[in-house]
Amino acid sequence: MTKVKVGIIGTGNISGIYLKNGSVYQSYEVVACADLDVERAKAKAAEYGIRGCSVEELLADPDIELVINLTIPAAHADVCLQALEAGKHVYVEKPLAVTREQGRAVLELAERQGLRVGCAPDTFLGGGIQTCIELIEEGAIGTPVAATGFMMSRGHEHWHPDPAFYYKVGGGPMFDMGPYYITALVAMLGPIRRVTGSARITSPQRTITSEPKRGQTIDVEVPTHVAGVLDFACGPIATLITSFDITAGTQLPNLEIYGTKGTLRVPDPNTFGGPVLIKRLGEKEFSELPLTHGYSGNSRGAGVADMADAIRSGRTHRASGELAFHVLEAMHGFHDASAEGKHYEMTSTCAKPAPLAADAKL
């Protein structure tokens, strides 16, 4: 199979892992990267032995079939639309877009152009969550009844070199970290029927304590604590809390699935590996299970690899635009429900991503 040639737009903090992993997958190769700051793109490209160029040059390159969009959330939709207009498939960092209208526009243009949209997170393709999917599907915990998820942190101004965008429209704990949790839940339990929630901005300003912008303040535009409830189409009810307001830490688990015959403790959905823990009905303690699937290290780019393979083979890719839009709508639904004091009925749905084979090679 001929590898899909890929170009990256956006050479910020997260680009390093995509560039590093771009050489380990068998279905694609990264050949160029671009940025509004062309010199930054060229410097990053030099680290990995590829070509650095302007965004316009990358989009005009006929050899590049797929664009990985690593820009900030506010630019996600615009860059995706530019890539699609240029005849490229596009895979974008989460979230798919800032608004539902932008997300729909991206999917509609892709359909008109006969192109594909993929979207992070792809951590659900890792060995940890794929093991959990296999356990659920083989009935290890019986019929799933409920789930809980907790993403509790102090906020990114304590470690990120340029954290302001996390507190602007398209950011916040739900839009930053919620995609990992909701995508994992959909991968395990299927699509969502409705959501409700409560949200608040705890502090109207944040002070940066990381370098190099220590001491600068950020005006907060989005909720920093969101408590949500998700009703899944197949029956289970999940509770999900995402917060940038937990100053002293927590001992809550990341994700748990509760079934009629047991409880499954799912690993951090922001990672690819384990541990996977199970406690069956009648057992006194949780026990750790070996992972049944690979890709348990930092395998970002697995979704791109799966998408590239799907492009060549004609099958459906797993980290799809439809899945990402469903997640985007649910996240907005929490905010809408909080503002309006009622449940938000989902208008979209998506297919539950097909499980990976235990011996899959992307």
C-alpha positions as CSV (number, residue, x, y, z in Angstrom):
1,M,0.0,0.0,0.0
2,T,1.3,3.4,-0.9
3,K,1.5,5.7,2.1
4,V,-0.7,8.7,2.2
5,K,1.4,11.9,2.2
6,V,0.4,14.2,5.0
7,G,1.0,17.9,5.8
8,I,0.6,19.5,9.2
9,I,-0.8,23.0,9.7
10,G,0.0,24.5,13.1
11,T,3.4,23.9,14.8
12,G,2.4,24.8,18.4
13,N,2.8,22.7,21.6
14,I,1.1,19.6,20.4
15,S,2.8,19.3,17.0
16,G,5.8,17.6,18.4
17,I,4.1,14.3,19.1
18,Y,2.4,14.2,15.8
19,L,5.7,14.9,14.0
20,K,7.5,12.3,16.1
21,N,4.9,9.6,15.5
22,G,4.4,10.5,11.9
23,S,7.3,8.1,11.0
24,V,6.1,5.1,13.0
25,Y,2.8,4.3,11.2
26,Q,2.7,2.2,8.0
27,S,-0.2,4.0,6.3
28,Y,1.0,7.6,6.2
29,E,4.0,9.8,6.3
30,V,4.4,13.5,7.2
31,V,6.2,15.3,4.5
32,A,5.7,19.0,5.4
33,C,4.5,21.4,8.1
34,A,3.2,24.9,7.9
35,D,2.3,27.8,10.2
36,L,1.3,31.4,10.0
37,D,4.8,32.0,11.4
38,V,6.7,30.5,8.5
39,E,10.0,30.6,10.3
40,R,8.6,28.7,13.2
41,A,7.3,26.1,10.7
42,K,10.8,25.8,9.1
43,A,12.5,25.5,12.5
44,K,10.1,22.7,13.5
45,A,10.5,21.0,10.1
46,A,14.3,21.0,10.5
47,E,14.0,19.0,13.7
48,Y,12.2,16.2,11.8
49,G,13.8,16.3,8.4
50,I,10.8,17.5,6.5
51,R,9.8,20.6,4.6
52,G,8.7,23.8,6.3
53,C,6.5,26.2,4.4
54,S,3.6,28.6,4.4
55,V,0.0,27.4,4.7
56,E,-0.7,28.5,1.1
57,E,2.3,26.4,-0.2
58,L,1.2,23.4,1.8
59,L,-2.4,23.5,0.5
60,A,-1.2,24.0,-3.1
61,D,1.1,20.9,-3.0
62,P,-0.6,18.2,-5.1
63,D,1.3,15.4,-3.5
64,I,-0.3,16.1,0.0
65,E,-3.5,14.2,0.3
66,L,-4.4,14.7,3.9
67,V,-3.9,17.7,6.2
68,I,-3.5,17.4,10.0
69,N,-5.0,20.6,11.5
70,L,-3.3,21.5,14.8
71,T,-4.3,25.2,15.0
72,I,-6.0,26.7,18.0
73,P,-9.7,25.8,18.4
74,A,-10.9,29.2,17.1
75,A,-9.2,28.4,13.8
76,H,-10.2,24.8,13.5
77,A,-13.2,25.2,11.2
78,D,-11.6,27.8,8.9
79,V,-8.5,25.7,8.3
80,C,-10.5,22.6,7.8
81,L,-12.6,24.4,5.2
82,Q,-9.5,25.7,3.4
83,A,-8.0,22.2,3.3
84,L,-11.2,20.7,1.9
85,E,-11.5,23.5,-0.7
86,A,-8.0,22.6,-1.7
87,G,-9.0,19.0,-2.3
88,K,-7.4,17.5,0.8
89,H,-8.8,15.2,3.4
90,V,-8.5,16.7,6.9
91,Y,-7.9,15.4,10.4
92,V,-8.3,18.1,13.1
93,E,-7.3,18.3,16.7
94,K,-10.3,18.4,19.1
95,P,-12.8,20.0,19.1
96,L,-14.0,19.7,15.6
97,A,-15.0,23.3,15.6
98,V,-16.1,26.0,18.1
99,T,-19.7,26.1,17.1
100,R,-22.2,23.5,15.9
101,E,-22.8,25.6,12.8
102,Q,-19.1,25.5,11.9
103,G,-18.9,21.8,12.5
104,R,-21.9,21.2,10.2
105,A,-20.3,23.4,7.5
106,V,-17.1,21.3,7.6
107,L,-18.9,18.0,7.3
108,E,-21.2,19.3,4.5
109,L,-18.3,20.6,2.5
110,A,-16.4,17.3,2.9
111,E,-19.5,15.5,1.6
112,R,-19.8,17.8,-1.4
113,Q,-16.1,17.4,-2.2
114,G,-16.1,13.6,-1.7
115,L,-13.5,14.0,1.0
116,R,-13.0,12.7,4.6
117,V,-13.0,14.4,7.9
118,G,-11.3,12.9,10.9
119,C,-10.9,14.3,14.4
120,A,-9.1,13.8,17.6
121,P,-9.1,12.4,20.2
122,D,-7.9,9.0,19.0
123,T,-7.0,7.8,22.4
124,F,-10.0,5.4,22.3
125,L,-8.0,3.4,19.7
126,G,-5.3,2.7,22.4
127,G,-4.9,-0.6,24.2
128,G,-6.6,0.6,27.3
129,I,-10.0,1.6,26.0
130,Q,-10.0,-1.1,23.3
131,T,-9.5,-3.7,26.0
132,C,-12.5,-2.1,27.9
133,I,-14.6,-2.3,24.7
134,E,-13.8,-6.0,24.3
135,L,-14.7,-6.7,27.9
136,I,-18.0,-4.9,27.6
137,E,-18.9,-6.6,24.3
138,E,-18.1,-10.0,25.7
139,G,-20.4,-9.4,28.7
140,A,-17.7,-9.2,31.4
141,I,-19.8,-6.7,33.4
142,G,-23.2,-7.8,32.1
143,T,-25.4,-5.1,30.7
144,P,-24.1,-1.6,31.1
145,V,-26.4,0.5,33.4
146,A,-24.4,3.7,34.2
147,A,-21.1,5.4,34.0
148,T,-19.2,8.2,35.8
149,G,-16.4,10.4,34.6
150,F,-14.3,13.0,36.4
151,M,-11.7,15.4,34.9
152,M,-10.7,17.5,37.8
153,S,-7.8,19.9,37.6
154,R,-6.5,23.3,38.6
155,G,-6.4,24.7,35.1
156,H,-3.7,25.1,32.5
157,E,-2.3,28.4,33.5
158,H,0.0,26.6,35.9
159,W,1.9,24.6,33.3
160,H,1.1,25.6,29.7
161,P,3.4,28.2,28.1
162,D,0.5,30.1,26.4
163,P,-2.7,29.1,28.3
164,A,-5.0,32.0,27.4
165,F,-7.0,30.2,24.7
166,Y,-8.1,27.5,27.2
167,Y,-10.3,30.2,28.7
168,K,-11.7,31.6,25.5
169,V,-14.6,30.5,23.4
170,G,-13.9,26.9,22.3
171,G,-11.9,26.2,25.5
172,G,-12.8,25.5,29.1
173,P,-12.6,22.1,30.7
174,M,-15.5,20.7,28.8
175,F,-14.2,21.6,25.3
176,D,-10.6,20.9,26.2
177,M,-10.9,17.6,28.0
178,G,-14.5,16.6,27.5
179,P,-13.8,15.2,24.0
180,Y,-11.6,12.5,25.5
181,Y,-14.2,11.4,28.0
182,I,-17.3,11.7,25.7
183,T,-15.5,10.0,22.8
184,A,-14.5,7.1,25.0
185,L,-18.0,6.8,26.4
186,V,-19.5,6.8,22.9
187,A,-16.9,4.2,21.8
188,M,-17.9,2.0,24.6
189,L,-21.7,2.6,24.9
190,G,-22.8,4.1,21.6
191,P,-24.5,7.4,20.7
192,I,-26.1,9.8,23.1
193,R,-29.9,10.6,23.1
194,R,-30.0,13.7,25.4
195,V,-27.9,15.6,27.9
196,T,-28.4,18.1,30.7
197,G,-26.0,19.9,33.0
198,S,-25.0,22.9,35.1
199,A,-22.0,25.1,34.4
200,R,-20.3,28.1,36.1
201,I,-17.4,30.5,35.8
202,T,-15.8,30.4,39.2
203,S,-13.2,33.1,38.7
204,P,-13.6,35.8,36.1
205,Q,-9.8,36.2,35.8
206,R,-6.9,33.7,36.0
207,T,-3.3,34.6,36.7
208,I,-0.6,32.8,34.7
209,T,2.1,31.1,36.9
210,S,3.9,29.3,34.1
211,E,6.7,30.7,32.0
212,P,7.2,32.7,29.9
213,K,4.0,34.7,30.6
214,R,4.1,34.5,34.4
215,G,2.0,37.2,36.1
216,Q,-0.2,38.0,33.1
217,T,-4.0,37.8,33.6
218,I,-6.6,36.0,31.5
219,D,-10.2,37.1,31.2
220,V,-12.3,34.0,31.5
221,E,-15.1,33.7,28.8
222,V,-16.2,30.1,29.3
223,P,-17.5,27.9,32.2
224,T,-14.6,26.4,34.3
225,H,-16.8,23.8,36.1
226,V,-19.3,21.8,34.2
227,A,-21.4,18.9,35.6
228,G,-23.3,17.0,33.0
229,V,-25.6,14.0,32.6
230,L,-25.8,11.9,29.4
231,D,-28.6,9.5,28.5
232,F,-27.3,7.0,25.9
233,A,-29.6,5.7,23.2
234,C,-29.0,2.1,24.3
235,G,-30.0,2.8,27.9
236,P,-27.1,3.7,30.3
237,I,-26.9,7.1,32.1
238,A,-23.6,8.7,32.6
239,T,-22.5,11.5,34.9
240,L,-19.5,13.6,33.8
241,I,-17.8,16.4,35.6
242,T,-15.0,18.5,34.0
243,S,-13.4,21.3,36.0
244,F,-10.5,23.7,36.1
245,D,-11.4,24.7,39.6
246,I,-10.1,21.8,41.7
247,T,-7.2,23.4,43.5
248,A,-6.3,20.7,46.0
249,G,-6.6,17.5,44.0
250,T,-9.0,14.5,44.1
251,Q,-9.1,10.8,44.5
252,L,-12.0,10.2,42.1
253,P,-11.5,7.8,39.2
254,N,-11.3,9.0,35.6
255,L,-14.0,6.7,34.2
256,E,-16.0,3.8,35.5
257,I,-18.7,1.7,33.8
258,Y,-21.3,0.0,35.9
259,G,-23.0,-3.2,34.7
260,T,-25.5,-5.7,36.0
261,K,-22.6,-8.2,36.8
262,G,-19.7,-5.9,37.6
263,T,-17.8,-2.6,37.5
264,L,-15.1,-1.7,35.0
265,R,-12.6,1.0,35.8
266,V,-11.5,2.6,32.5
267,P,-8.0,4.2,32.3
268,D,-7.5,7.9,31.8
269,P,-9.1,8.6,28.4
270,N,-6.4,11.2,27.7
271,T,-3.9,8.2,27.5
272,F,-3.6,5.2,25.3
273,G,-2.7,2.6,27.9
274,G,-3.9,1.1,31.2
275,P,-4.5,0.1,33.8
276,V,-7.8,-1.6,33.2
277,L,-9.5,-2.8,36.5
278,I,-12.6,-5.0,37.0
279,K,-14.6,-6.0,40.0
280,R,-17.2,-8.7,39.3
281,L,-20.3,-9.3,41.3
282,G,-19.3,-11.2,44.5
283,E,-15.7,-10.2,44.4
284,K,-14.2,-8.1,47.2
285,E,-11.5,-6.2,45.3
286,F,-10.8,-4.8,41.9
287,S,-8.2,-6.8,39.9
288,E,-6.1,-5.5,37.0
289,L,-6.5,-7.2,33.6
290,P,-3.8,-7.4,30.9
291,L,-4.4,-5.3,27.9
292,T,-5.7,-7.2,24.9
293,H,-4.6,-4.6,22.3
294,G,-1.5,-2.7,21.3
295,Y,-0.9,1.1,21.0
296,S,-0.6,1.6,24.7
297,G,2.2,4.2,24.6
298,N,1.7,7.8,23.4
299,S,0.3,6.8,20.1
300,R,-1.2,10.2,18.9
301,G,-1.6,9.9,15.2
302,A,-3.3,6.5,15.4
303,G,-6.5,8.1,14.2
304,V,-4.7,9.6,11.3
305,A,-3.1,6.2,10.5
306,D,-6.5,4.5,10.7
307,M,-8.0,7.2,8.4
308,A,-5.2,6.9,5.9
309,D,-5.6,3.1,5.8
310,A,-9.4,3.6,5.3
311,I,-8.7,6.1,2.4
312,R,-6.7,3.4,0.6
313,S,-9.0,0.5,1.4
314,G,-12.4,2.3,1.1
315,R,-13.7,1.4,4.5
316,T,-15.1,3.7,7.2
317,H,-12.5,5.3,9.5
318,R,-13.0,5.3,13.2
319,A,-12.1,8.8,14.5
320,S,-14.7,10.3,12.1
321,G,-16.1,13.7,11.6
322,E,-19.6,12.4,12.5
323,L,-18.3,11.1,15.8
324,A,-16.6,14.4,16.5
325,F,-19.7,16.4,15.6
326,H,-21.8,14.2,17.9
327,V,-19.4,15.0,20.8
328,L,-19.3,18.7,19.9
329,E,-23.1,18.8,20.0
330,A,-23.2,17.1,23.4
331,M,-20.7,19.6,24.9
332,H,-22.7,22.5,23.7
333,G,-25.8,20.7,25.0
334,F,-24.4,20.8,28.6
335,H,-23.9,24.6,28.3
336,D,-27.3,25.1,26.7
337,A,-29.1,22.9,29.3
338,S,-27.5,24.9,32.1
339,A,-28.5,28.2,30.6
340,E,-32.0,27.1,29.8
341,G,-32.8,24.8,32.7
342,K,-33.8,21.8,30.7
343,H,-32.6,18.7,28.9
344,Y,-31.0,19.2,25.5
345,E,-32.2,16.6,22.9
346,M,-29.5,15.6,20.6
347,T,-30.1,16.2,16.9
348,S,-27.1,14.2,15.6
349,T,-26.1,10.6,16.0
350,C,-23.2,8.5,14.9
351,A,-22.1,5.0,14.4
352,K,-20.3,3.3,17.3
353,P,-16.7,3.0,16.0
354,A,-15.8,-0.5,15.0
355,P,-13.4,-2.1,17.5
356,L,-9.8,-2.6,16.4
357,A,-8.6,-6.1,15.9
358,A,-6.3,-7.2,18.8
359,D,-3.4,-7.6,16.3
360,A,-4.2,-4.5,14.3
361,K,-1.2,-2.7,12.6
362,L,-1.9,0.9,11.7
